[in-house]
């Protein structure tokens, strides 16, 4: 590689996830109700010259919770401090962060439902009264000193709002839940992403990607990168319908956005003796964690109404059964099984 080519590689456009994120609330696509509610809350806090109330953002992975948090800090003109629930094992870990905050700063805690109980309870005083208890000495002479901290805004993001205790959830003044994006919204996101990636994107190809993106911008951007790879290898400056079709054939993603694991789930339910399976059974058969089944694969299948939750477990819906019968080969059913199941 020549020095010129090395320089070109080092100075190519940054197509990282951070670069693909919008830089203001005006650029944020979708979640209209959430964005407008946050815009009003930010404006009101600015008029009162107060920090924004604590915010709880919930929703499935990849819908924009982290992006919205960074935009909240930017719109508020505040410094952003980020951590996550699993990273804060002790209250002392959190105390160091809280004492470093300046007035109006935003503290973002991702996967906040995974905070240890002791750390969660330590946050109560900080959120309500902006004070923390610092232990002094150890043993029989141990005592605590209450220290004031600067008023701040806590923004928590969670994929499992139900796992938060009522006492913790009630301390957030703003609750917003992010929903899956429409195909039209995903197409708008893809148009911006293709510009950042410096690759052309034909409208029919954009629609093809959007239909397979599972209503999730993160998935849409990931798929677009893979289509860009094939277009560049083929020497094409634009992702067209042919490139999209070949890419999805190679990736094993069908018209509904179903991947191999989705099809395996449907196949397991299709072959279940009693028509239903628990999530533990599905996870064991797939070699996946239960959380992965519930957070990554199940929501899309539920949204497509291919499966449903029942007291006995997960089972196919009528449309799911029809899909399985029509795609018996893709599910690995032996010849004649589809007709036998249909006749039973």
C-alpha positions in Angstrom: 0.0 0.0 0.0 1.4 3.4 -1.0 1.6 6.4 1.4 -1.2 8.0 -0.7 -3.5 5.1 -0.3 -2.7 4.8 3.4 -3.6 8.5 3.8 -6.9 7.9 2.0 -7.8 5.1 4.3 -7.0 7.1 7.4 -9.0 10.0 6.2 -12.0 8.3 4.7 -15.5 9.4 5.9 -16.4 8.0 9.4 -19.4 5.6 8.9 -19.4 4.5 12.6 -22.7 4.2 14.4 -22.0 7.5 16.1 -21.6 9.3 12.8 -24.9 7.9 11.5 -26.9 9.3 14.4 -28.8 12.6 14.0 -27.2 15.7 15.5 -30.4 17.5 16.6 -34.0 16.7 17.5 -35.0 18.3 14.1 -33.0 15.6 12.3 -34.4 12.7 14.4 -36.8 10.6 12.2 -39.8 9.0 13.7 -41.1 8.8 17.3 -42.9 12.0 16.7 -44.9 12.0 20.0 -41.8 11.3 22.1 -39.7 13.9 20.3 -42.4 16.6 20.7 -42.9 15.8 24.4 -39.1 16.0 25.0 -38.9 19.3 23.1 -41.7 20.8 25.3 -40.0 19.6 28.5 -36.6 20.9 27.4 -38.1 24.3 26.5 -40.0 24.6 29.8 -36.9 23.6 31.8 -34.9 26.3 29.9 -37.5 28.9 30.7 -37.4 28.1 34.4 -33.6 27.9 34.3 -33.8 24.4 35.9 -32.3 21.1 34.9 -34.7 18.8 32.9 -36.7 16.4 35.0 -35.4 12.8 35.1 -36.2 10.8 31.9 -37.0 7.1 31.5 -36.8 5.8 27.9 -38.0 2.3 27.3 -38.3 0.2 24.2 -36.7 -2.6 22.2 -33.0 -2.5 21.3 -32.0 -0.3 18.3 -34.9 2.1 18.4 -32.9 5.2 19.3 -32.8 5.5 23.1 -29.1 6.2 23.3 -29.4 8.7 20.4 -32.2 10.5 22.1 -30.2 10.8 25.3 -27.3 12.4 23.5 -29.7 14.8 21.8 -31.3 15.7 25.2 -27.9 16.7 26.5 -27.1 18.6 23.3 -30.4 20.5 23.3 -30.0 21.3 27.0 -26.4 22.5 26.4 -25.2 20.1 29.1 -22.3 17.7 29.5 -23.2 14.0 29.0 -21.8 11.4 31.3 -22.6 7.8 30.3 -22.5 4.4 32.0 -24.6 1.3 32.3 -26.4 -0.7 34.9 -24.0 -3.7 34.7 -21.0 -1.5 35.0 -22.0 -0.1 38.4 -21.5 -2.9 40.8 -21.2 -0.9 44.0 -22.7 2.4 45.3 -19.1 3.7 45.5 -18.9 3.4 41.7 -21.9 5.7 41.3 -20.8 8.1 44.0 -17.6 9.0 42.1 -19.7 9.9 39.0 -22.4 11.9 41.0 -19.8 14.0 42.8 -18.2 15.0 39.5 -21.4 16.3 37.9 -21.9 20.0 37.3 -25.3 21.7 37.5 -27.6 20.6 34.7 -25.4 17.8 33.5 -27.0 14.7 32.0 -26.2 11.2 33.4 -27.1 8.5 31.0 -27.5 4.9 32.4 -28.1 2.3 29.7 -29.8 -1.0 30.7 -30.8 0.7 33.9 -33.0 -2.3 34.9 -29.8 -4.2 35.6 -28.6 -1.9 38.4 -27.9 -3.8 41.6 -30.5 -3.1 44.3 -28.0 -1.3 46.5 -27.0 1.0 43.7 -30.6 1.7 42.7 -31.5 2.6 46.3 -28.4 4.8 46.5 -29.8 6.8 43.6 -33.1 7.7 45.4 -31.6 10.5 47.5 -29.6 11.8 44.5 -32.6 11.9 42.3 -35.0 13.6 44.7 -32.9 15.7 47.0 -29.6 15.9 45.2 -27.7 14.5 48.1 -25.6 11.3 48.6 -24.4 9.5 51.7 -20.7 8.9 51.9 -19.4 6.3 54.4 -16.6 7.5 56.8 -14.4 4.9 58.5 -15.2 1.2 58.9 -16.2 -1.3 61.5 -17.9 -0.2 64.8 -17.0 3.4 64.3 -18.4 3.6 60.7 -20.7 6.5 60.0 -21.9 8.3 56.9 -21.8 12.0 55.9 -24.5 13.5 53.7 -23.0 15.5 50.9 -24.9 17.8 48.5 -24.5 17.3 44.8 -25.3 19.5 41.8 -28.8 19.2 40.4 -28.6 16.9 37.4 -30.8 15.0 34.9 -30.8 11.2 35.0 -31.7 9.6 31.7 -32.3 5.9 32.0 -32.7 3.5 29.1 -34.2 0.1 29.4 -35.5 -2.7 27.3 -37.3 -4.2 30.3 -39.3 -1.4 32.1 -41.3 -4.0 34.0 -38.1 -5.1 35.8 -37.8 -1.6 37.5 -39.2 -1.4 41.0 -42.2 0.9 41.4 -40.2 3.1 43.8 -37.5 3.6 41.2 -39.8 4.1 38.2 -41.8 6.7 40.1 -38.8 8.9 40.6 -38.6 9.6 36.9 -40.8 12.6 35.9 -40.8 11.9 32.2 -41.7 8.4 30.9 -41.5 7.7 27.1 -41.7 4.5 25.3 -40.3 4.1 21.8 -42.2 2.0 19.2 -41.2 0.2 16.0 -40.7 2.5 13.0 -42.9 2.5 9.9 -41.5 1.5 6.5 -41.7 5.1 5.3 -39.7 6.3 8.4 -37.1 3.6 7.8 -36.7 4.7 4.2 -36.0 8.3 5.3 -33.4 7.0 7.7 -31.8 5.0 5.0 -31.7 8.0 2.7 -29.6 9.9 5.2 -27.4 6.9 6.0 -26.6 6.3 2.3 -25.5 9.9 2.1 -23.2 9.5 5.1 -21.8 6.2 3.6 -21.4 7.9 0.2 -23.3 5.3 -1.7 -26.2 5.7 -4.0 -29.5 4.1 -3.0 -32.3 3.5 -5.5 -35.8 4.0 -4.2 -36.9 0.5 -4.9 -33.8 -0.9 -3.1 -34.5 1.4 -0.1 -38.1 0.1 0.1 -36.7 -3.5 0.0 -34.3 -2.8 2.9 -37.0 -1.0 4.9 -39.4 -3.9 4.6 -36.8 -6.2 6.1 -35.5 -3.9 8.8 -37.9 -5.2 11.5 -39.0 -1.6 12.2 -35.6 -0.9 13.7 -33.1 1.8 12.5 -30.1 -0.1 13.8 -31.0 -3.1 11.8 -31.7 -1.0 8.7 -28.3 0.7 8.9 -26.6 -2.7 9.4 -28.3 -4.1 6.4 -27.4 -1.1 4.3 -23.7 -1.6 5.1 -23.9 -5.2 3.9 -25.6 -4.0 0.7 -22.9 -1.4 0.2 -20.2 -4.1 0.5 -21.7 -6.1 -2.4 -22.2 -2.9 -4.5 -18.6 -1.9 -4.0 -17.3 -5.4 -4.9 -19.5 -5.4 -8.0 -18.1 -1.9 -8.9 -21.5 -0.2 -8.7 -21.9 3.3 -7.3 -25.5 2.7 -6.4 -27.4 0.0 -4.6 -30.1 -1.0 -6.9 -32.9 -3.7 -6.8 -30.6 -6.4 -8.2 -27.9 -5.7 -5.6 -30.5 -5.7 -2.8 -32.0 -9.0 -4.0 -28.6 -10.8 -4.2 -27.6 -9.4 -0.8 -30.7 -10.6 1.0 -30.4 -14.0 -0.7 -26.8 -14.3 0.6 -27.9 -13.1 4.1 -30.8 -15.5 4.3 -33.3 -12.7 5.0 -36.8 -13.1 3.4 -39.5 -10.7 2.4 -40.8 -10.4 5.9 -37.4 -9.8 7.4 -37.2 -13.3 8.9 -33.7 -14.6 9.5 -32.6 -18.2 10.1 -33.3 -18.1 13.9 -36.8 -16.7 13.3 -37.5 -19.6 10.9 -36.1 -22.1 13.5 -38.5 -20.7 16.1 -41.4 -21.0 13.8 -40.3 -24.6 12.9 -40.0 -25.6 16.5 -43.5 -24.3 17.2 -44.8 -25.9 14.0 -43.5 -29.3 15.1 -44.5 -29.0 18.8 -46.7 -31.9 19.9 -49.0 -29.7 21.9 -48.8 -26.7 19.7 -46.9 -24.5 22.3 -43.5 -24.2 23.8 -42.1 -22.2 26.7 -39.3 -19.7 26.2 -36.9 -21.9 28.2 -37.5 -24.7 25.8 -37.1 -22.5 22.8 -33.8 -21.1 24.2 -32.4 -24.6 24.9 -33.2 -25.8 21.4 -31.8 -22.7 19.7 -28.7 -22.3 21.9 -29.7 -18.7 22.7 -30.3 -16.9 25.9 -33.9 -16.4 27.0 -33.4 -12.6 27.0 -32.2 -12.8 23.4 -35.3 -14.7 22.4 -37.6 -12.3 24.1 -35.9 -9.0 23.1 -34.5 -9.8 19.6 -36.6 -12.4 17.8 -39.9 -12.6 19.5 -41.0 -8.9 19.1 -40.8 -9.1 15.3 -42.7 -12.4 15.2 -45.4 -11.0 17.4 -45.6 -7.8 15.3 -46.1 -9.9 12.2 -48.8 -11.8 14.1 -47.0 -15.1 13.3 -46.9 -16.2 16.9 -48.8 -15.3 20.1 -48.2 -15.6 23.8 -50.5 -17.8 25.8 -50.5 -19.1 29.4 -49.1 -22.4 28.1 -46.2 -20.7 26.2 -45.6 -19.5 22.7 -47.7 -20.9 19.8 -48.3 -20.2 16.2 -51.2 -18.0 15.2 -53.4 -19.0 12.2 -51.3 -16.8 9.9 -48.2 -18.4 11.4 -49.5 -21.9 10.6 -50.3 -20.8 7.0 -46.8 -19.4 6.7 -45.2 -22.6 7.9 -47.3 -24.7 5.6 -46.3 -22.5 2.7 -42.6 -22.6 3.7 -42.2 -26.2 4.8 -39.1 -26.6 2.8 -37.4 -23.6 4.4 -38.3 -25.1 7.8 -36.7 -28.4 7.0 -39.9 -30.4 7.2 -39.6 -33.8 5.5 -41.6 -34.4 2.3 -45.3 -35.0 3.0 -45.3 -33.5 6.5 -47.0 -30.2 5.4 -49.9 -32.1 3.9 -50.1 -34.4 6.9 -50.2 -31.4 9.3 -52.8 -29.6 7.2 -55.0 -32.6 7.1 -54.8 -33.2 10.9 
